[in-house]
């Protein structure tokens, strides 16, 4: 029971006393039940000289912060008061035997239609640090998102010096247009979507954009104090470089798992990833304010939002007019893969006695997933036009299978064992046709389509090699796995070579994450144990690629014991129309 332990035998009186103590001190044992209400409504905000109405939670942009402790139970009641269907995903929460609360539309639930409500119930188990929540329907997460701060149990200290203050910092992407209209137009034309108009810090674009000096996020600091920035990349379609002028950052956590601390001047963070970093304010600063900056990292051959956003590290109050001339950090060029590789290679699990790295050493099933873009032929008639290269329509796939979103919940179909017409349990373990994945693309880049999943027996140990492809241009892909963390045991460039690359795996202290970027023209190997029953989607966290079908799902069957089985769905779970 945390720092307080009851030492006694198994007598009924002792067990009763232990139970009463647990009820009296829930923060030290099973945790508190924390209740939140999400009212999804439209709210009016002004950004970049424009006033527009956006979907929000409780009228806030970004949405409310959820603060919990490891072991707490969350009960989040959502009321959908907008004219769109909506669901919510608690990104990175492992949802141990609570798959019905995971949130991706048509995977674990049908969406809430306008006027409907749903209560998400789940417990934070074995996680501490920073995660986040966001809408998981179409592109609604452009404005429907917020932080989840998971504190250690009471009496348990951080494995690093306690910071003076902790600040969630959500890195976002702002569209002057309605993001739903942006993706609708892209799917209609078959081409790439219009890019965003600005990047944001906690919803504010900052002084590098028109009409935005007064919309600047300011982090007020005191000399000599240490601050923990809880960084979250909530942008729709961009990996981001991050730096603070004249300040070094110390990375201490990634995706709610502790890492061996390391210093860095520039970070890179992919959509979906979180990172906790320590910043110590100067004792005698050379300026009264410094720029905090973000800019994109990409190798895409298409257009992208090639702008830089700034927030302010403020030792003393600054006038809005002065914010445009602050000392700014040098950021890498937008396509500097070397800087990304150098930074990413520094991550290692803490691997301490208190926080061991439980790396699966024996693998039951091996998978090789070729990840990337592709195309659909421009058939006649077609629902829209064909504005992708060579008169095609953009698509994306894993092992050449572009995921088709079903019309009912896959988890519901699995629970009822009614698979016919919903899904096929035959997702390929490797590409049907091998090719030079990072070299000259094959002549035929057309994808296939289907709702195909990989069935796994309970407790199967899985290794997946995620291989980038050069089809439509090599670029990194941030892959997010629902329901699990995984260990990143290996990475490299070029085509994966099992004969040589496996021997270089780190099986001692690999970083543990829930989202990892497949390197541009490279590969990454991950391992996890399938010990959480349910249906779990794995997808690219570039929402445009998700919209084009870059996802698949793992179907994890029940185990033999009662606590290894998927419980029945809640009575209020939304039904598909």
LUMDO-615985 format. One record per residue (C-alpha): x, y, z; residue in three letters; residue number from 1. Coordinates in steps of 0.001 Angstrom, whole numbers. Example, Ala and Ser with C-alpha at 12.3 -4.5 7.8 and 13.67 -1.06 7.14 Angstrom:
((12300, -4500, 7800), 'ALA', 1);
((13670, -1060, 7140), 'SER', 2);
END
This chain:
((0, 0, 0), 'UNK', 1);
((2527, 2557, -1206), 'UNK', 2);
((4736, 3724, 1646), 'UNK', 3);
((2377, 2166, 4224), 'UNK', 4);
((2384, -1614, 4504), 'UNK', 5);
((284, -3764, 6806), 'UNK', 6);
((2402, -6700, 7996), 'UNK', 7);
((198, -9544, 9206), 'UNK', 8);
((-1026, -12968, 8282), 'UNK', 9);
((-4074, -14066, 6355), 'UNK', 10);
((-6521, -14049, 9284), 'UNK', 11);
((-10035, -12698, 8560), 'UNK', 12);
((-9522, -9841, 11009), 'UNK', 13);
((-6285, -8799, 9343), 'UNK', 14);
((-7766, -9016, 5858), 'UNK', 15);
((-10747, -6909, 6969), 'UNK', 16);
((-8393, -4303, 8440), 'UNK', 17);
((-6397, -4234, 5183), 'UNK', 18);
((-9605, -3712, 3226), 'UNK', 19);
((-10706, -833, 5482), 'UNK', 20);
((-7299, 800, 5143), 'UNK', 21);
((-7510, 456, 1387), 'UNK', 22);
((-10899, 2167, 1372), 'UNK', 23);
((-9622, 4922, 3660), 'UNK', 24);
((-6503, 5578, 1582), 'UNK', 25);
((-7550, 4872, -2040), 'UNK', 26);
((-4708, 6931, -3460), 'UNK', 27);
((-2248, 4435, -2010), 'UNK', 28);
((-3903, 1269, -3288), 'UNK', 29);
((-6566, 804, -5918), 'UNK', 30);
((-6767, 4549, -6520), 'UNK', 31);
((-9518, 7113, -6618), 'UNK', 32);
((-12433, 7247, -9016), 'UNK', 33);
((-12155, 10529, -10894), 'UNK', 34);
((-15196, 11750, -12790), 'UNK', 35);
((-15225, 14168, -15688), 'UNK', 36);
((-17944, 15434, -17997), 'UNK', 37);
((-17231, 16272, -21631), 'UNK', 38);
((-19838, 18467, -23310), 'UNK', 39);
((-18943, 18542, -27003), 'UNK', 40);
((-20146, 21895, -28312), 'UNK', 41);
((-19286, 24479, -30938), 'UNK', 42);
((-17380, 27530, -29702), 'UNK', 43);
((-16206, 30681, -31432), 'UNK', 44);
((-12483, 31451, -31470), 'UNK', 45);
((-10325, 33982, -33311), 'UNK', 46);
((-7011, 32955, -34852), 'UNK', 47);
((-4947, 34437, -37724), 'UNK', 48);
((-7348, 37376, -38180), 'UNK', 49);
((-10310, 35018, -38634), 'UNK', 50);
((-13202, 34189, -36331), 'UNK', 51);
((-14670, 30733, -36728), 'UNK', 52);
((-16775, 28195, -34895), 'UNK', 53);
((-14954, 24997, -33930), 'UNK', 54);
((-15875, 21787, -32071), 'UNK', 55);
((-14664, 21938, -28463), 'UNK', 56);
((-14994, 20096, -25181), 'UNK', 57);
((-16637, 22275, -22527), 'UNK', 58);
((-16007, 25303, -24739), 'UNK', 59);
((-12225, 25009, -24263), 'UNK', 60);
((-9516, 24861, -26931), 'UNK', 61);
((-7468, 22821, -26202), 'UNK', 62);
((-9796, 20813, -24006), 'UNK', 63);
((-9634, 20185, -20265), 'UNK', 64);
((-6638, 18582, -18586), 'UNK', 65);
((-7306, 15243, -16893), 'UNK', 66);
((-5074, 14833, -13831), 'UNK', 67);
((-4950, 11366, -12286), 'UNK', 68);
((-2629, 9101, -10346), 'UNK', 69);
((-1395, 5713, -11389), 'UNK', 70);
((-4061, 3263, -10245), 'UNK', 71);
((-6961, 5733, -10491), 'UNK', 72);
((-10193, 4882, -12266), 'UNK', 73);
((-11605, 7405, -14732), 'UNK', 74);
((-15279, 7853, -15527), 'UNK', 75);
((-15731, 10317, -18380), 'UNK', 76);
((-19300, 11109, -19438), 'UNK', 77);
((-19473, 12494, -22975), 'UNK', 78);
((-22465, 14366, -24381), 'UNK', 79);
((-22327, 14995, -28132), 'UNK', 80);
((-23997, 18350, -28862), 'UNK', 81);
((-22528, 18994, -32329), 'UNK', 82);
((-23795, 17979, -35767), 'UNK', 83);
((-21003, 15433, -36321), 'UNK', 84);
((-20603, 11894, -35111), 'UNK', 85);
((-17816, 11674, -32536), 'UNK', 86);
((-15791, 9250, -30390), 'UNK', 87);
((-12902, 9808, -27975), 'UNK', 88);
((-9636, 7900, -27648), 'UNK', 89);
((-7456, 7995, -24525), 'UNK', 90);
((-4196, 7871, -26415), 'UNK', 91);
((-1626, 5573, -24817), 'UNK', 92);
((-3905, 4297, -22047), 'UNK', 93);
((-3547, 535, -22288), 'UNK', 94);
((-7211, -180, -21473), 'UNK', 95);
((-6566, -3379, -19537), 'UNK', 96);
((-9818, -5349, -19977), 'UNK', 97);
((-11595, -2096, -20841), 'UNK', 98);
((-11397, -2270, -24639), 'UNK', 99);
((-14927, -851, -24912), 'UNK', 100);
((-13481, 2476, -23716), 'UNK', 101);
((-10636, 2697, -26252), 'UNK', 102);
((-12641, 4876, -28618), 'UNK', 103);
((-11637, 4512, -32301), 'UNK', 104);
((-14793, 4729, -34406), 'UNK', 105);
((-16020, 1404, -35812), 'UNK', 106);
((-13161, -469, -34123), 'UNK', 107);
((-14161, -611, -30446), 'UNK', 108);
((-17416, 1327, -30649), 'UNK', 109);
((-19880, 2898, -33019), 'UNK', 110);
((-19743, 6697, -32888), 'UNK', 111);
((-21987, 8877, -30793), 'UNK', 112);
((-24445, 10504, -33135), 'UNK', 113);
((-25629, 14088, -32495), 'UNK', 114);
((-27546, 14205, -29235), 'UNK', 115);
((-26141, 10903, -27921), 'UNK', 116);
((-23991, 10247, -24850), 'UNK', 117);
((-21561, 7559, -23701), 'UNK', 118);
((-19626, 6944, -20485), 'UNK', 119);
((-15985, 5862, -20840), 'UNK', 120);
((-14770, 3832, -17844), 'UNK', 121);
((-11162, 2710, -17469), 'UNK', 122);
((-8299, 2409, -14971), 'UNK', 123);
((-4709, 3636, -15298), 'UNK', 124);
((-2570, 530, -14736), 'UNK', 125);
((1233, 606, -14562), 'UNK', 126);
((1635, 3933, -16347), 'UNK', 127);
((2850, 7319, -15226), 'UNK', 128);
((3816, 10470, -17135), 'UNK', 129);
((2008, 12257, -19947), 'UNK', 130);
((-641, 10911, -22312), 'UNK', 131);
((-3514, 12669, -24043), 'UNK', 132);
((-7066, 12320, -25279), 'UNK', 133);
((-8491, 13203, -28671), 'UNK', 134);
((-11453, 12628, -30959), 'UNK', 135);
((-11087, 9505, -33099), 'UNK', 136);
((-13569, 10183, -35883), 'UNK', 137);
((-12525, 11675, -39225), 'UNK', 138);
((-10424, 14841, -38636), 'UNK', 139);
((-12279, 16114, -35560), 'UNK', 140);
((-9163, 15773, -33430), 'UNK', 141);
((-7906, 18986, -35084), 'UNK', 142);
((-9601, 20838, -32199), 'UNK', 143);
((-10909, 18086, -29893), 'UNK', 144);
((-7900, 17187, -27768), 'UNK', 145);
((-6388, 17689, -24324), 'UNK', 146);
((-3680, 16391, -21949), 'UNK', 147);
((-3753, 13484, -19514), 'UNK', 148);
((-1304, 13937, -16633), 'UNK', 149);
((-619, 10700, -14743), 'UNK', 150);
((1128, 11270, -11418), 'UNK', 151);
((2881, 8469, -9504), 'UNK', 152);
((1016, 6942, -6551), 'UNK', 153);
((1162, 9047, -3391), 'UNK', 154);
((4463, 8605, -1623), 'UNK', 155);
((6287, 7528, -4789), 'UNK', 156);
((8829, 10062, -6066), 'UNK', 157);
((9935, 10742, -9612), 'UNK', 158);
((13246, 9030, -10514), 'UNK', 159);
((14635, 12517, -11203), 'UNK', 160);
((14643, 15778, -9187), 'UNK', 161);
((11137, 17071, -8609), 'UNK', 162);
((10524, 20128, -10830), 'UNK', 163);
((9343, 23441, -9467), 'UNK', 164);
((6376, 23436, -11855), 'UNK', 165);
((4894, 21140, -14510), 'UNK', 166);
((3375, 22550, -17705), 'UNK', 167);
((1480, 20600, -20391), 'UNK', 168);
((2416, 21970, -23814), 'UNK', 169);
((304, 20713, -26705), 'UNK', 170);
((1773, 21259, -30164), 'UNK', 171);
((-1052, 21580, -32640), 'UNK', 172);
((-2038, 22520, -36149), 'UNK', 173);
((-4541, 25228, -37080), 'UNK', 174);
((-6723, 25292, -40200), 'UNK', 175);
((-8546, 28435, -41275), 'UNK', 176);
((-10863, 26146, -43220), 'UNK', 177);
((-13023, 23488, -41608), 'UNK', 178);
((-10753, 20393, -41304), 'UNK', 179);
((-13734, 18177, -42090), 'UNK', 180);
((-14194, 20024, -45378), 'UNK', 181);
((-10453, 19701, -46083), 'UNK', 182);
((-10411, 15906, -45868), 'UNK', 183);
((-13770, 15595, -47616), 'UNK', 184);
((-12387, 17553, -50569), 'UNK', 185);
((-9200, 15463, -50633), 'UNK', 186);
((-11139, 12210, -50681), 'UNK', 187);
((-13352, 13596, -53429), 'UNK', 188);
((-10456, 14677, -55658), 'UNK', 189);
((-8201, 11736, -54874), 'UNK', 190);
((-5297, 14145, -54339), 'UNK', 191);
((-3507, 15518, -51313), 'UNK', 192);
((-5374, 17728, -48807), 'UNK', 193);
((-4842, 21427, -48344), 'UNK', 194);
((-2253, 22005, -45621), 'UNK', 195);
((-2765, 23782, -42318), 'UNK', 196);
((-2296, 27522, -41901), 'UNK', 197);
((-262, 27547, -38679), 'UNK', 198);
((1221, 25502, -35882), 'UNK', 199);
((156, 26219, -32326), 'UNK', 200);
((1264, 26014, -28681), 'UNK', 201);
((-1731, 25164, -26488), 'UNK', 202);
((-3942, 26553, -29238), 'UNK', 203);
((-1980, 29794, -29827), 'UNK', 204);
((-58, 30439, -33092), 'UNK', 205);
((2285, 33126, -31765), 'UNK', 206);
((4016, 36175, -33258), 'UNK', 207);
((5357, 34652, -36505), 'UNK', 208);
((1835, 34685, -37992), 'UNK', 209);
((-399, 37612, -38933), 'UNK', 210);
((-2609, 39027, -36161), 'UNK', 211);
((-1152, 36579, -33646), 'UNK', 212);
((1228, 38477, -31373), 'UNK', 213);
((-1574, 38713, -28813), 'UNK', 214);
((-2300, 35008, -29341), 'UNK', 215);
((1044, 33835, -27979), 'UNK', 216);
((1559, 31191, -25316), 'UNK', 217);
((3870, 32439, -22565), 'UNK', 218);
((5738, 30255, -20123), 'UNK', 219);
((6645, 32467, -17187), 'UNK', 220);
((9760, 31220, -15351), 'UNK', 221);
((11841, 32196, -12335), 'UNK', 222);
((15652, 32229, -12550), 'UNK', 223);
((17276, 29034, -11373), 'UNK', 224);
((14028, 27041, -11183), 'UNK', 225);
((13508, 23747, -13039), 'UNK', 226);
((10326, 23205, -15049), 'UNK', 227);
((8932, 20029, -16564), 'UNK', 228);
((7366, 20531, -19976), 'UNK', 229);
((4869, 17805, -20788), 'UNK', 230);
((5127, 17908, -24581), 'UNK', 231);
((2366, 16400, -26742), 'UNK', 232);
((2327, 16458, -30550), 'UNK', 233);
((-1362, 16756, -31367), 'UNK', 234);
((-795, 18027, -34932), 'UNK', 235);
((-2807, 16217, -37594), 'UNK', 236);
((-127, 15578, -40178), 'UNK', 237);
((3312, 16820, -39119), 'UNK', 238);
((6289, 15653, -37128), 'UNK', 239);
((7821, 18658, -35385), 'UNK', 240);
((11228, 19920, -34342), 'UNK', 241);
((11152, 21664, -30936), 'UNK', 242);
((13736, 23893, -29255), 'UNK', 243);
((14093, 26708, -26730), 'UNK', 244);
((16605, 29431, -27523), 'UNK', 245);
((19703, 29387, -25270), 'UNK', 246);
((18342, 26523, -23127), 'UNK', 247);
((19200, 22826, -22962), 'UNK', 248);
((16461, 20288, -22350), 'UNK', 249);
((16715, 16984, -20477), 'UNK', 250);
((14410, 14222, -21697), 'UNK', 251);
((13090, 12049, -18832), 'UNK', 252);
((9950, 10367, -20169), 'UNK', 253);
((8455, 9211, -23449), 'UNK', 254);
((4865, 8019, -23969), 'UNK', 255);
((4312, 7709, -20194), 'UNK', 256);
((7414, 5568, -19606), 'UNK', 257);
((10579, 6728, -17865), 'UNK', 258);
((13767, 6862, -19948), 'UNK', 259);
((17413, 7257, -19055), 'UNK', 260);
((17736, 11057, -18891), 'UNK', 261);
((19679, 12698, -21704), 'UNK', 262);
((20309, 16277, -22765), 'UNK', 263);
((19337, 17758, -26124), 'UNK', 264);
((19171, 21202, -27693), 'UNK', 265);
((16601, 20177, -30327), 'UNK', 266);
((13890, 17543, -30034), 'UNK', 267);
((11741, 15882, -32664), 'UNK', 268);
((8311, 14604, -31722), 'UNK', 269);
((5870, 12761, -33959), 'UNK', 270);
((2071, 13074, -33964), 'UNK', 271);
((723, 10980, -31118), 'UNK', 272);
((3965, 10962, -29138), 'UNK', 273);
((4463, 12575, -25746), 'UNK', 274);
((7728, 13590, -24131), 'UNK', 275);
((8481, 15006, -20687), 'UNK', 276);
((11527, 17280, -20584), 'UNK', 277);
((13209, 19291, -17837), 'UNK', 278);
((14209, 22898, -18452), 'UNK', 279);
((16237, 24852, -15906), 'UNK', 280);
((15834, 28601, -16132), 'UNK', 281);
((19088, 30559, -16203), 'UNK', 282);
((20254, 32206, -12987), 'UNK', 283);
((21414, 35287, -14913), 'UNK', 284);
((19601, 35177, -18281), 'UNK', 285);
((21105, 37071, -21197), 'UNK', 286);
((17620, 38242, -22203), 'UNK', 287);
((14307, 38747, -20448), 'UNK', 288);
((12548, 36451, -22914), 'UNK', 289);
((13429, 33694, -25393), 'UNK', 290);
((11562, 32059, -28243), 'UNK', 291);
((10259, 28515, -27998), 'UNK', 292);
((9951, 27270, -31577), 'UNK', 293);
((8481, 24404, -33576), 'UNK', 294);
((8805, 23665, -37286), 'UNK', 295);
((8032, 20584, -39411), 'UNK', 296);
((10198, 17607, -40238), 'UNK', 297);
((9144, 15909, -43460), 'UNK', 298);
((10434, 14234, -46603), 'UNK', 299);
((7128, 14341, -48430), 'UNK', 300);
((7213, 15159, -52130), 'UNK', 301);
((3938, 17066, -51767), 'UNK', 302);
((3117, 20397, -50171), 'UNK', 303);
((3263, 20890, -46406), 'UNK', 304);
((2960, 23698, -43895), 'UNK', 305);
((6559, 24952, -43981), 'UNK', 306);
((6182, 27574, -41263), 'UNK', 307);
((7654, 28133, -37801), 'UNK', 308);
((5546, 28842, -34738), 'UNK', 309);
((6810, 30462, -31572), 'UNK', 310);
((5863, 30648, -27936), 'UNK', 311);
((7746, 32635, -25290), 'UNK', 312);
((9906, 31639, -22336), 'UNK', 313);
((9422, 34766, -20240), 'UNK', 314);
((11621, 35891, -17347), 'UNK', 315);
((9840, 39243, -17219), 'UNK', 316);
((6640, 40516, -18929), 'UNK', 317);
((7069, 41476, -22577), 'UNK', 318);
((4997, 43704, -24831), 'UNK', 319);
((3397, 42018, -27828), 'UNK', 320);
((5404, 44186, -30244), 'UNK', 321);
((8674, 42892, -28803), 'UNK', 322);
((7833, 39235, -29322), 'UNK', 323);
((8743, 39288, -33020), 'UNK', 324);
((12418, 39951, -32276), 'UNK', 325);
((13162, 37451, -29537), 'UNK', 326);
((16318, 35318, -29602), 'UNK', 327);
((15238, 32251, -31601), 'UNK', 328);
((16680, 28728, -31534), 'UNK', 329);
((18269, 27329, -34706), 'UNK', 330);
((16085, 24492, -35965), 'UNK', 331);
((17190, 21823, -38470), 'UNK', 332);
((16053, 22015, -42084), 'UNK', 333);
((12661, 20485, -42701), 'UNK', 334);
((14189, 17348, -44309), 'UNK', 335);
((17123, 16809, -41927), 'UNK', 336);
((16733, 13068, -41349), 'UNK', 337);
((20215, 12954, -39792), 'UNK', 338);
((19136, 15247, -36951), 'UNK', 339);
((16068, 13078, -36374), 'UNK', 340);
((18117, 9879, -36324), 'UNK', 341);
((20686, 11332, -33934), 'UNK', 342);
((17993, 12393, -31486), 'UNK', 343);
((15917, 9203, -31732), 'UNK', 344);
((18945, 6986, -31102), 'UNK', 345);
((19359, 8383, -27579), 'UNK', 346);
((16197, 6833, -26114), 'UNK', 347);
((16687, 3988, -23639), 'UNK', 348);
((14320, 2601, -21022), 'UNK', 349);
((15231, 3463, -17450), 'UNK', 350);
((15622, -296, -16793), 'UNK', 351);
((16020, 171, -13036), 'UNK', 352);
((15007, -2292, -10298), 'UNK', 353);
((11860, -224, -9679), 'UNK', 354);
((11105, 269, -13396), 'UNK', 355);
((12555, -2762, -15212), 'UNK', 356);
((12549, -3165, -18972), 'UNK', 357);
((10474, -6317, -19482), 'UNK', 358);
((11605, -6986, -23028), 'UNK', 359);
((10158, -10135, -24627), 'UNK', 360);
((13160, -12336, -25392), 'UNK', 361);
((11373, -15235, -27082), 'UNK', 362);
((9103, -14482, -30032), 'UNK', 363);
((6112, -16655, -30921), 'UNK', 364);
((5105, -14880, -34118), 'UNK', 365);
((7124, -12726, -36513), 'UNK', 366);
((5558, -10180, -38854), 'UNK', 367);
((7033, -8007, -41601), 'UNK', 368);
((4867, -5014, -42522), 'UNK', 369);
((5685, -2888, -45589), 'UNK', 370);
((4264, 541, -44735), 'UNK', 371);
((3668, 3385, -47157), 'UNK', 372);
((1631, 5076, -49808), 'UNK', 373);
((149, 3637, -52957), 'UNK', 374);
((-2574, 4380, -55441), 'UNK', 375);
((-5982, 3389, -56670), 'UNK', 376);
((-6636, 3247, -60411), 'UNK', 377);
((-8928, 5881, -61830), 'UNK', 378);
((-11775, 3615, -62804), 'UNK', 379);
((-14752, 4891, -64752), 'UNK', 380);
((-17142, 5871, -63332), 'UNK', 381);
((-15408, 7148, -60184), 'UNK', 382);
((-16887, 8938, -57182), 'UNK', 383);
((-14830, 12083, -57651), 'UNK', 384);
((-11763, 12907, -59689), 'UNK', 385);
((-8227, 11503, -59918), 'UNK', 386);
((-5661, 14177, -59047), 'UNK', 387);
((-2874, 11977, -57712), 'UNK', 388);
((165, 11308, -59952), 'UNK', 389);
((-476, 9583, -63286), 'UNK', 390);
((-4228, 10091, -63088), 'UNK', 391);
((-4645, 7949, -59965), 'UNK', 392);
((-6092, 8431, -56489), 'UNK', 393);
((-3877, 8444, -53398), 'UNK', 394);
((-4127, 5444, -51091), 'UNK', 395);
((-2026, 4048, -48243), 'UNK', 396);
((-1517, 513, -47036), 'UNK', 397);
((277, -2043, -44880), 'UNK', 398);
((1419, -5082, -46859), 'UNK', 399);
((-535, -3624, -49777), 'UNK', 400);
((-3839, -3870, -47856), 'UNK', 401);
((-5611, -534, -47528), 'UNK', 402);
((-7945, -728, -44545), 'UNK', 403);
((-11678, -326, -45167), 'UNK', 404);
((-13517, 1031, -42152), 'UNK', 405);
((-16431, -1309, -41362), 'UNK', 406);
((-20002, -183, -40808), 'UNK', 407);
((-20170, -1791, -37370), 'UNK', 408);
((-17822, -2117, -34414), 'UNK', 409);
((-15158, -4793, -34918), 'UNK', 410);
((-15026, -5357, -31164), 'UNK', 411);
((-18781, -5935, -31043), 'UNK', 412);
((-18514, -8400, -33928), 'UNK', 413);
((-15675, -10179, -32134), 'UNK', 414);
((-17543, -10356, -28833), 'UNK', 415);
((-20585, -11832, -30578), 'UNK', 416);
((-18398, -14049, -32809), 'UNK', 417);
((-20223, -12678, -35860), 'UNK', 418);
((-17409, -12080, -38314), 'UNK', 419);
((-19094, -12832, -41625), 'UNK', 420);
((-19493, -9696, -43715), 'UNK', 421);
((-17603, -7611, -41141), 'UNK', 422);
((-13956, -8693, -41137), 'UNK', 423);
((-11589, -11321, -42476), 'UNK', 424);
((-8946, -12847, -40192), 'UNK', 425);
((-6362, -13188, -42963), 'UNK', 426);
((-4179, -10103, -42851), 'UNK', 427);
((-865, -11071, -44510), 'UNK', 428);
((2105, -11580, -42175), 'UNK', 429);
((4439, -10339, -44939), 'UNK', 430);
((4035, -8672, -48345), 'UNK', 431);
((2549, -11024, -50902), 'UNK', 432);
((5130, -9804, -53418), 'UNK', 433);
((8603, -8809, -52262), 'UNK', 434);
((10373, -5863, -53915), 'UNK', 435);
((13146, -3372, -53235), 'UNK', 436);
((11188, -1464, -50604), 'UNK', 437);
((13453, 1594, -50450), 'UNK', 438);
((14645, 1542, -54054), 'UNK', 439);
((12900, 2048, -57378), 'UNK', 440);
((9182, 1367, -56814), 'UNK', 441);
((7509, -1506, -58678), 'UNK', 442);
((5568, -734, -61835), 'UNK', 443);
((2244, -1592, -60199), 'UNK', 444);
((1635, 511, -57089), 'UNK', 445);
((-2088, -187, -56860), 'UNK', 446);
((-3316, -1337, -53446), 'UNK', 447);
((-5931, -3872, -52430), 'UNK', 448);
((-8717, -3057, -49988), 'UNK', 449);
((-10311, -4920, -47097), 'UNK', 450);
((-11149, -5099, -43404), 'UNK', 451);
((-8569, -7721, -42566), 'UNK', 452);
((-7166, -8451, -39095), 'UNK', 453);
((-4480, -10618, -37490), 'UNK', 454);
((-5892, -13071, -34900), 'UNK', 455);
((-3607, -13738, -31929), 'UNK', 456);
((-3872, -16284, -29161), 'UNK', 457);
((-3787, -14760, -25684), 'UNK', 458);
((-240, -14162, -24386), 'UNK', 459);
((1391, -14487, -27824), 'UNK', 460);
((4740, -12721, -28021), 'UNK', 461);
((4868, -10652, -31205), 'UNK', 462);
((7678, -9042, -33194), 'UNK', 463);
((6803, -6668, -36012), 'UNK', 464);
((9318, -5189, -38424), 'UNK', 465);
((7849, -2019, -39905), 'UNK', 466);
((9488, -1280, -43253), 'UNK', 467);
((9064, 2058, -45017), 'UNK', 468);
((8576, 1982, -48792), 'UNK', 469);
((9533, 4484, -51470), 'UNK', 470);
((6215, 4216, -53316), 'UNK', 471);
((4984, 7783, -53951), 'UNK', 472);
((8150, 8929, -52137), 'UNK', 473);
((9849, 7606, -48999), 'UNK', 474);
((8780, 9342, -45810), 'UNK', 475);
((8526, 8501, -42132), 'UNK', 476);
((5241, 7189, -40746), 'UNK', 477);
((4364, 7537, -37036), 'UNK', 478);
((2668, 4212, -36211), 'UNK', 479);
((475, 4058, -33098), 'UNK', 480);
((-603, 794, -31483), 'UNK', 481);
((-3793, 862, -29420), 'UNK', 482);
((-4099, -1202, -26247), 'UNK', 483);
((-375, -1791, -25723), 'UNK', 484);
((3040, -307, -25244), 'UNK', 485);
((5865, -1958, -27170), 'UNK', 486);
((9641, -2121, -26971), 'UNK', 487);
((11611, -658, -29879), 'UNK', 488);
((14314, -3299, -30217), 'UNK', 489);
((15939, -2238, -33494), 'UNK', 490);
((16014, 330, -36269), 'UNK', 491);
((17991, 1079, -39408), 'UNK', 492);
((17993, 2413, -42945), 'UNK', 493);
((17467, 622, -46225), 'UNK', 494);
((15770, -2764, -46460), 'UNK', 495);
((15609, -4851, -43292), 'UNK', 496);
((18012, -7792, -43383), 'UNK', 497);
((16959, -10455, -40894), 'UNK', 498);
((20262, -12309, -41188), 'UNK', 499);
((22303, -9323, -39997), 'UNK', 500);
((19979, -6778, -38390), 'UNK', 501);
((18463, -9074, -35771), 'UNK', 502);
((21883, -9594, -34184), 'UNK', 503);
((22068, -5838, -33507), 'UNK', 504);
((18829, -5675, -31498), 'UNK', 505);
((18862, -3995, -28098), 'UNK', 506);
((17228, -6505, -25763), 'UNK', 507);
((18556, -4913, -22568), 'UNK', 508);
((17043, -1423, -22283), 'UNK', 509);
((15076, -563, -25461), 'UNK', 510);
((12687, 2360, -25154), 'UNK', 511);
((9047, 1566, -24447), 'UNK', 512);
((6506, 3531, -26494), 'UNK', 513);
((3015, 3453, -27973), 'UNK', 514);
((3881, 5484, -31099), 'UNK', 515);
((7037, 5148, -33197), 'UNK', 516);
((8063, 6701, -36490), 'UNK', 517);
((9124, 4271, -39183), 'UNK', 518);
((12290, 6006, -40465), 'UNK', 519);
((12339, 7557, -43918), 'UNK', 520);
((13625, 4818, -46257), 'UNK', 521);
((14270, 2626, -43228), 'UNK', 522);
((12756, 175, -40762), 'UNK', 523);
((11997, -286, -37081), 'UNK', 524);
((11393, -3485, -35096), 'UNK', 525);
((8994, -3619, -32133), 'UNK', 526);
((7950, -6338, -29673), 'UNK', 527);
((4917, -6731, -27423), 'UNK', 528);
((3004, -9452, -25566), 'UNK', 529);
((-636, -9843, -26634), 'UNK', 530);
((-2075, -10185, -23116), 'UNK', 531);
((-5003, -7757, -23359), 'UNK', 532);
((-8069, -9267, -25100), 'UNK', 533);
((-9905, -7183, -27676), 'UNK', 534);
((-9536, -5667, -31134), 'UNK', 535);
((-6728, -3129, -31356), 'UNK', 536);
((-6040, -902, -34338), 'UNK', 537);
((-2492, 21, -35368), 'UNK', 538);
((-2364, 2999, -37690), 'UNK', 539);
((-363, 5898, -39015), 'UNK', 540);
((-923, 9010, -36903), 'UNK', 541);
((-805, 11252, -39945), 'UNK', 542);
((-4558, 11616, -40257), 'UNK', 543);
((-4376, 11963, -44031), 'UNK', 544);
((-2688, 8542, -44242), 'UNK', 545);
((-5242, 7078, -41833), 'UNK', 546);
((-7975, 8469, -44097), 'UNK', 547);
((-6279, 6748, -47046), 'UNK', 548);
((-6253, 3392, -45245), 'UNK', 549);
((-2850, 3102, -43538), 'UNK', 550);
((-3976, 897, -40656), 'UNK', 551);
((-4653, -2687, -39622), 'UNK', 552);
((-6025, -4415, -36521), 'UNK', 553);
((-4938, -7125, -34098), 'UNK', 554);
((-7666, -9425, -32779), 'UNK', 555);
((-6467, -10758, -29405), 'UNK', 556);
((-8506, -13699, -28140), 'UNK', 557);
((-9457, -14390, -24530), 'UNK', 558);
((-7173, -16226, -22165), 'UNK', 559);
((-8268, -19212, -20069), 'UNK', 560);
((-8728, -17370, -16757), 'UNK', 561);
((-11685, -15136, -15843), 'UNK', 562);
((-9460, -12036, -15580), 'UNK', 563);
((-8095, -12739, -19080), 'UNK', 564);
((-11409, -12422, -20879), 'UNK', 565);
((-13072, -9491, -22607), 'UNK', 566);
((-15971, -8324, -20404), 'UNK', 567);
((-19392, -7661, -21967), 'UNK', 568);
((-20075, -4252, -23520), 'UNK', 569);
((-21532, -1464, -21366), 'UNK', 570);
((-25284, -1047, -21647), 'UNK', 571);
((-24945, 2514, -22969), 'UNK', 572);
((-22461, 1780, -25763), 'UNK', 573);
((-23589, 3541, -28967), 'UNK', 574);
((-25162, 1380, -31640), 'UNK', 575);
((-24447, 1656, -35332), 'UNK', 576);
((-27382, 2970, -37354), 'UNK', 577);
END
